[in-house]
Amino acid sequence: MAQLWSNTGQGFMASDILSENWRTSLQPLTRFRQFCDVEEAIGKNKGEKFTWTIYGDTVDNGTRELDETLPMPTTTFPLFQGEVVMTEYGIGIDSTLKYEAMSEHNVPEIITKSLKNDANRKFDEIAHAQFNATILRAVGAAAGAITLTDNGVASGANAIAMSKDHIKTIRDTMEERNIPVFDGEDYCSIMRPSTLRPVVDELESVFQYVDEGYKRIVNGERGRYEGVRFTTQTNVASEAWSGAVSDAAYFFGADTVTEAVAIPEELRGKIPGDYGRSKGIAWYYLGAFKVTHADQTSAESKKQARIIKWDSTT
């Protein structure tokens, strides 16, 4: 390994350049995490709660026309408090001087690659758990219809494959609820490849995805239809519904899940022990994820929800 490790005096070895390169190579692998909004939580300690302010949409009081002789009318917007407990994440892989010296392969490089794959799965797991905490649940029905609930519980078993007509209905539902688009133009969706497959097969006879001009292509993106950009993922396991014709999918706009970061993910080297014979490398992260809008205390707070889950009870 070309990078030099330095003793931090805190019980581990550090390499800022190696950690930065590793972190950069990790980013293209994530699916759910890439759609989270980052909040800086520097200085928070293990177990300490981090809070931030969530801003809702303005309250519509019906007054927009101005009278020349009267003051400008005003309105308000709801404020909600987000709260998470900062948590440490990480895992290490031990090695030995003899193993590294005698191996035909670059052992530290192999270990960092394995740690990258492990961190990728873990970050998407904890980010997905918060996407899954959304209060909006859609269960598919025939002819592209859905049954939508706003209490975090699906209305019943979903025994129908997702179709392009379901996507149209969900897209229209998001727009009717005034959910802001993700990138200024489109909504986004994450699902397993097998759930998207029936839709892709339908669309092959309709059109091909064409991206006009420069636009950010998100990790794992498979296409765009009806103002929805599709991303597939396999980091999170199937929910294995009894109907076996579909799986969980998430449709969303902006303000999805907040990631509070105190210490970004980094590689840490074990201070060699036993006269340099005992070695090891670990990844470490201090932070937390929390769904941004999932308050059910009032009709007004429920209106702020941004994520619709294609869901089923079994």
N, C-alpha and C positions, 0 to 999 in steps of 0.2 A: 504494500500500500504506500503510495507516494506521499500521502499527507503526513505531517508530523503532529503527533499528539503532545499536548502540554498538560502538566499537572495543575489543576485548578485550586488545590488546597482544600477542596470540599469533598474529598473522598472518591473522585473519579477523574479520568483524563478527558480532555476536550480537544476538538479540532473544528474551529469555526468554518473553515473552507469545506471540509468534508461534510459537515452537517448541512451546510447550505446547498451543496450539490446533491446530497441525498434527499433533502426536502424538496428540491426542484424536480428531481426524478420521480418522487412520490406523487406529486400533484396530478399528472395525467391519468393516474390509475383510479382516482376516486370518482364516484358517481353522485351520491347524495351530498357529500361534503362540499362539492364545488358550487352548490346552490345556496349555501348558508351565508349569512351576513356576519362579518367579523367585528367583534367589540374588543377593544384592548382592555385587559384586566390585570395590567402589570401591578405587582405589589401585593396581590391577594395571597393568602396563605392556605395551606392544606385545610380543608374543612370549612373555610370561611365562605360566607355567602357573598356573591357578587350581584348587584342590582343595577338595572338600567331602565331608562324611560322609554316606553313604547307609545308612539303617536298614532292615533286613529284618524279616520277621515273626518272632514268638517261636518258639523250637524247642519242639515238643510232646513232652514227656517222659512223657506219659500220666498224670501225677500232678496231680489237682485236688482230690480229697477230702481233708479235713483231719482229723487225729487230735488230740483235745483235749490229749494229753500230749506231742505231738511238735512241733518247730518248723515254721514255715511252709515248704513246699517252694519251691524257686526254679528258674528256668530262665534261658535266655539268648536273645539275638537277634543275628543276624549283622550285622557292620558291613562295609561296602564303601567303597572310596575312589573318588569321582568325580574326573575330571581333564580339563580342557580347556585349550587354548591360546587366550588372548584375541586376537581378530582385529579389525582395523579394517574397516569397510564404509562405502561412500558413493560418490556421484557428483555432479558439478556440471553446470550448464548456464550457458554464458556468454551475456552480453547486452551491448548498447552503449547509451550515453546517447541517441544519435540514434534507435535503434530504439524505445526506450521512449517518447521524446518525440513521435515521428511516428506511432506505432501507434494504430489506432482501438480497440485492446483493452488491458486491464490486463495488461501483459506479466508483471510479477512474480507476479500471481495465477495466470496460466496456468502459469508455471514451477513454482510450488509445488504446483499440482495434478498436474502431470506427475511431479514428484519424489515425491509421495505415492503415486501408482500404481506407480512404480518400486520404492520402498522396500517397499510391500506385497508385491509379487511376490518380492523378494529375501528378506524375512524368512520368508515361507512356504516358499520354496525351501530355506533352510538348516534351518528347523525340520523340514520334511518329511524331509530327509536323515537326521535322527536317529530319527524315527518309523520310517523304512525300515530302520534298523539293528537292529530288534527280532529276537530269536532265534526267536520263535514264528511259524510260517508254516502257513497252512491252504490246502489245495487242495480245491476242491469236487468232489463226486461226486453220483451220482443219489440221489433220495429224501432230500435234505437232509443227506447224510453229508459228512464232511470227513476229510482225512488231515492230521494235525497233526505237525509236526516242531519240534524245539527247538534246532536248530543253525544257524539263520539261512539255511537253504537249503530251497526248496520241494521237495516230493517228486516233482513232475512237472508236465506241462502242464495248465492249467486250461481246459477246453473246455466249461464249463457256465455258464449264467447264474445269478447269485445269486437265491435264492428266500427266502421267509419261513421255510421250513423250515431252510435253511442258517443263517439268523440265530438261530433257536431253538437249533440245535446249538452255534453259537459262543458264544451267551449262556450256555448250560448249561456249556460247557467253561470259560469264565471263572469262573463260580461254583464249579465243581468244583475249580479251581486256587486258590480263595480270593483271587482278584484283587479288591481293594477297589473298590467302585463310585466313580464320579467325583465325584458331588455329594451323596453320602449316600443316594441312592436308585437312580440309574440308571447304566448304562454308557453310553459314547458311541461314535460311529462317524463316520468321515470317508470319503467316496468321491465319485467323479465322478457327475454327474446321470444319465448313461446307465447306470451300474452300478446305481443305486438304482431306476431306472425300472421294471424288472420287478417289484420288490418293491412299489412304490407301486401299480402296477396290480393286483397281487394283493390288497392291503389295501383298495382302494376298495370291494370287495364285502364286507369284514369290518367295518370301523369307520372313523370319522374321528377324527383327533387332537383330543383335548380336554385342555386344561390347566386343572386345577382349582386355583383359588387362585393366589397369586403364586409364580412360579418364574423364575429367570434363564433367559431364552431366549438360547442361544448364537448367534453370528454364523453365518448361513447355515443355520440349523436348518430341517429339512423335516418333522419328525414324530417320533413315538415308537411303538415296538412291542416287546412282550416285555421291557420294562425297558431298552431301548436307544434313545437319542436320536440321530437321524440328521442329519448336517451334510454338505452338498455343497460341492465346491470345484472351481475351474477354474484356480487359480493355478499348480498343478503339472501339467505335460503328461501326457497319456495314456502308459501304458507300451506300448501297441500290441501286445498279445499276439497270437500267431498265430491263436488260436481266435476272436478278434474278437467274443466274446459277453459279455465282462466286462472289468473293469479292476481295478487295485489298490484295496483298501479296508482301513481300519484300524479295529479294535475295541479298546477300552481302558477301563481304570478310572482310578484315581488314580496319581500318581507316574509320569508318562509320560516327559517330556523336561524336563531342567533348562536354563533360560536364565540364564547368568551375565552380569550387566550391570555394566560399569564406567562407561560413559557412555551414557545412554539416547539414542535417536535424536533428532536435533535439526537444525534448519535453520541453515546458516551462510552469511553473506553475504561475498562477495569484497571485500576492501578495494579501492575504486575506484583504478584506475591510469590512466596517461596523462591526468592532469589531470581525472579524473572521467569520462572517455569509455568506459573499460573496466569492465564490471560483471559480476556473476554470483551465482548462488545454488546451494548444494549441501546434500545431506543427509549426516549423519555419525552413526556408531554404533560403539561399542567394546564388544565382548562375545563370547559364544560359546554354542552349543547342544550338548547331549550327552544321548543316551538314558540314562535313569536306571538301569534294570535290564537289563543285557545280558551279565552275567558267565557264562561257560560253564565255569568251572574245576571245578565240582562239581554234583552233583544238587541240593544245597541252594541254590546260587546261581541255578541255572536255574529253580527254583521261584518266584523273586522276579519273573520277567518279567511285565510288565503289559500289553503290546501284542500283539495277534494280527493279522498281516497276511493278508488274502485274497490269495493269491499264485499265481504260475505261473512255470515255468522258461523258457517261451518266449512 
